[in-house]
Amino acid sequence: MEQPSSLTLFLRYLNRNRGLAVGVVILIGLVLFTVIGLITINPKHAYPLSVATKQPPSLKYPFGTDFFGRNLMAAMVVGMWQTAVIGVVAGGLGTLIGVVLGFTSAYFGGWIDSTIRTICQILTPIPVLLIQVVVAGSLDKRDVTILTMALIVVMLAWMGPTLVIRAQVLTMKERQFVSVAKLSGVGDIAIIFKEILPNLLPFIAAAFVGQVFSAVFASFYLAVLGLGPLREPLLGNIIWAAQLQGAFFNGWWWWPIAPSIGMILILASLALINMGLDELANPRVRKTE
């Protein structure tokens, strides 16, 4: 009997895991919105003094304009792109550091494991939000960029992936196929990359999506507090500016609505995908066909 293709198996799994399917659909919609927007909209209109101010939603300005003369449609497109950059850069760096430290700690053990584990145990109770706010608040606003935001977010983001990957490698390295590889004379690096790493890809993917979620959320609340790159149209910056100018009190109700909905959709899609990948990586909670 012919085995179903990987695509068929994936579609079957999406059919069983409706949450993951909904998350993927929302994320695809957001990606299409951003890509099509970057192609069709003038990005310069996402910045101040580019269009008429305080215009309500219309055919010309579907999301309206704000007090500073920004086309909110263009601001949403550019802001989505910038949010994605922060999420992917911070999430990728956090996951990469976590994977390297987790593998090193669990596989080689000894004083290396003790040192890495102790550092994680010391840093984990520290409130990450407080550290990020203090660091972002101490910087000159002219020096804060999208890349700076990503680096601020990733400062303590590697601890979670480190502990998760460490726990999985500790279990994996006791498996029979690893012992057989050692007896066959296979080196440590080859065992890590050829034997253990491929089996941990679902866990690493789930960790990456979780890190992207955390990075996007962190960049959002830092921007809402006015600690982001203020000139850039990050979604949190748009909401912060709307609060600062009293948008609802002045009747500019459309100003904070679009970025708030966009942020909710981004976080919801990442949360659903993360839960779906976590189920895929954990056989004990995986749904059967």
C-alpha positions in Angstrom: 0.0 0.0 0.0 1.4 3.4 -1.0 2.3 5.7 1.9 0.6 9.1 1.9 2.9 12.1 1.1 4.2 14.5 3.8 1.7 17.1 2.5 -1.2 14.7 2.9 -0.1 13.8 6.4 0.3 17.5 7.3 -3.2 18.4 5.9 -4.7 15.5 7.9 -3.0 16.7 11.0 -4.4 20.2 10.4 -7.8 18.7 10.1 -7.4 17.0 13.5 -5.8 20.1 15.1 -8.2 22.9 14.3 -6.4 25.4 16.5 -3.2 25.0 14.6 -5.1 25.3 11.3 -6.8 28.5 12.4 -3.5 29.9 13.5 -1.8 29.1 10.2 -4.7 30.6 8.2 -4.6 33.9 10.3 -0.8 34.1 9.9 -1.0 33.5 6.1 -3.6 36.3 5.9 -1.4 38.7 7.8 1.6 37.8 5.6 -0.5 38.4 2.5 -1.7 41.7 3.9 1.9 42.8 4.6 3.4 41.6 1.3 0.6 43.0 -0.9 0.7 46.2 1.1 4.4 46.7 0.7 3.9 46.3 -3.1 0.9 48.5 -3.5 1.3 51.2 -0.8 3.9 54.0 -0.6 5.8 53.2 2.6 6.6 56.9 3.1 3.0 57.5 3.9 3.5 55.5 7.1 5.6 58.4 8.5 4.5 61.9 9.8 3.5 64.8 7.6 2.9 62.6 4.5 -0.9 62.9 4.2 -3.8 65.0 5.4 -4.3 64.7 9.2 -7.2 63.3 11.2 -9.1 61.9 8.3 -11.7 59.2 9.1 -11.8 55.9 7.2 -12.7 56.3 3.5 -11.9 54.8 0.1 -8.8 56.9 -0.1 -7.7 56.1 3.5 -9.3 52.7 4.4 -8.0 52.9 8.0 -8.0 56.7 8.2 -5.1 59.0 9.1 -3.8 60.2 12.4 -2.9 63.5 14.2 0.6 63.4 12.8 -0.4 63.0 9.1 0.2 59.3 8.7 -1.8 57.0 6.5 -2.8 54.3 9.0 -3.1 51.7 6.2 0.5 52.3 5.3 1.5 52.5 8.9 -0.2 49.1 9.6 1.7 47.5 6.6 5.1 48.9 7.6 4.4 48.2 11.3 3.5 44.6 10.6 6.7 44.2 8.7 8.8 45.8 11.5 7.0 43.6 14.1 7.8 40.5 12.1 11.5 41.5 11.9 11.7 42.0 15.7 9.9 38.7 16.3 12.0 36.6 13.9 15.3 38.2 14.9 14.7 38.0 18.6 13.0 34.7 18.5 15.7 33.2 16.2 18.6 34.5 18.4 16.9 33.3 21.6 16.2 29.9 20.2 19.7 29.5 18.7 21.3 30.4 22.0 19.0 28.1 23.8 19.7 25.2 21.5 23.5 25.7 21.7 23.5 26.0 25.5 20.9 23.2 26.0 22.8 20.7 23.8 26.2 21.7 25.4 24.8 21.4 28.9 23.0 18.1 28.5 25.3 16.2 26.2 28.7 17.0 27.9 27.5 17.3 31.5 29.9 17.9 34.3 30.9 21.4 35.3 29.5 22.8 32.0 26.0 21.5 32.8 26.2 22.7 36.4 27.3 26.2 35.3 24.6 26.6 32.6 21.9 25.2 34.8 22.8 27.4 37.7 22.9 30.5 35.6 19.4 29.7 34.2 18.1 29.0 37.7 19.4 32.3 39.0 18.1 34.4 36.1 14.7 32.7 35.6 13.0 34.3 38.6 14.0 37.8 37.5 11.0 39.7 36.0 12.0 40.0 32.4 9.5 42.9 31.8 11.2 45.0 34.5 14.7 44.4 33.0 13.5 45.3 29.5 11.7 48.4 30.7 14.8 49.6 32.6 17.2 48.9 29.7 14.9 50.5 27.1 14.2 53.5 29.3 17.9 54.1 29.9 18.6 54.5 26.2 18.5 57.7 24.2 15.3 57.5 22.1 17.4 58.6 19.1 19.5 55.4 19.5 16.5 53.0 19.6 16.0 51.2 16.3 14.1 48.0 15.3 17.4 46.0 15.7 17.9 47.6 19.2 14.4 46.5 20.2 15.1 43.0 19.1 18.3 42.9 21.1 16.6 44.2 24.2 13.9 41.6 23.9 16.3 38.7 23.4 18.5 39.6 26.5 16.8 37.0 28.8 14.8 35.1 26.2 17.3 32.3 25.8 16.7 30.7 29.3 13.4 29.0 28.4 14.7 27.2 25.3 17.9 26.3 27.1 16.0 24.4 29.8 13.6 22.8 27.4 16.2 21.6 25.0 18.5 20.5 27.9 15.7 18.3 29.3 15.0 16.7 25.9 18.7 16.0 25.1 19.1 14.4 28.6 16.4 12.0 27.6 17.5 11.5 24.0 21.2 10.8 24.7 20.2 7.7 26.8 18.3 6.2 23.8 19.7 3.0 22.3 20.5 4.5 18.9 22.8 7.0 20.5 24.6 4.2 22.4 25.0 2.2 19.2 26.4 5.3 17.4 29.0 5.8 20.3 30.0 2.1 20.1 30.4 2.4 16.4 33.0 5.2 16.9 30.8 8.1 15.8 32.1 11.4 17.2 30.2 13.7 19.6 29.5 16.4 16.9 28.2 13.8 14.4 26.0 12.2 17.1 24.6 15.7 18.0 23.9 16.7 14.4 23.0 13.4 12.8 21.3 11.4 15.6 19.9 13.8 18.2 19.2 17.1 16.5 16.8 15.7 13.8 14.7 14.1 16.5 14.4 17.3 18.3 13.3 19.5 15.4 9.6 19.6 16.4 10.6 20.8 19.9 13.0 23.4 18.4 10.2 24.6 16.0 7.8 24.9 19.0 10.4 26.8 21.0 11.1 29.1 18.1 7.4 30.0 17.6 7.1 30.5 21.4 10.1 32.8 21.4 8.6 34.8 18.4 5.4 35.2 20.4 7.3 36.4 23.4 9.4 38.8 21.3 6.3 40.3 19.6 4.5 40.7 22.9 7.5 42.3 24.5 8.1 44.7 21.6 4.3 45.6 21.8 4.2 46.5 25.5 7.6 48.4 25.3 6.2 50.4 22.4 2.9 51.1 24.2 4.9 52.4 27.1 6.7 54.8 24.7 10.0 53.0 25.0 10.3 52.0 21.3 11.7 53.8 18.3 9.1 56.5 18.4 9.3 57.6 14.8 8.8 54.1 13.4 5.1 53.0 12.9 5.3 49.9 15.2 1.8 48.9 16.1 2.5 49.6 19.8 3.9 53.1 18.9 0.6 53.9 17.0 -1.4 52.9 20.1 0.9 54.9 22.4 0.6 58.0 20.2 -3.2 57.6 20.1 -3.3 57.5 23.9 -1.0 60.5 24.2 -3.2 62.6 21.9 -6.5 61.4 23.5 -7.8 59.8 20.3 -11.1 58.5 21.7 -11.8 61.7 23.6 -11.3 63.8 20.5 -13.5 61.5 18.3 -10.6 59.9 16.4 -11.8 56.5 17.3 -10.3 54.8 14.2 -6.8 55.7 15.2 -6.1 52.9 17.8 -8.6 50.4 16.4 -6.6 49.0 13.5 -3.3 48.5 15.3 -5.1 46.9 18.3 -6.9 44.4 16.0 -3.7 43.7 14.1 -1.8 43.0 17.4 -4.6 40.7 18.6 -4.5 38.8 15.3 -0.7 38.4 15.4 -0.6 37.2 19.0 -3.6 34.9 18.5 -2.1 33.2 15.4 1.3 32.7 17.1 -0.3 31.3 20.3 -2.5 28.8 18.3 0.5 27.7 16.2 2.7 27.3 19.3 0.1 25.2 21.0 -0.3 23.1 17.8 3.4 22.5 17.5 3.7 21.7 21.1 1.1 19.0 20.7 2.9 17.7 17.6 6.2 17.5 19.5 4.7 15.9 22.6 3.4 12.4 21.8 1.6 12.1 25.2 -0.8 14.9 24.2 -0.9 14.2 20.5 -4.4 13.6 19.1 -4.9 10.3 17.3 -6.5 10.0 14.0 
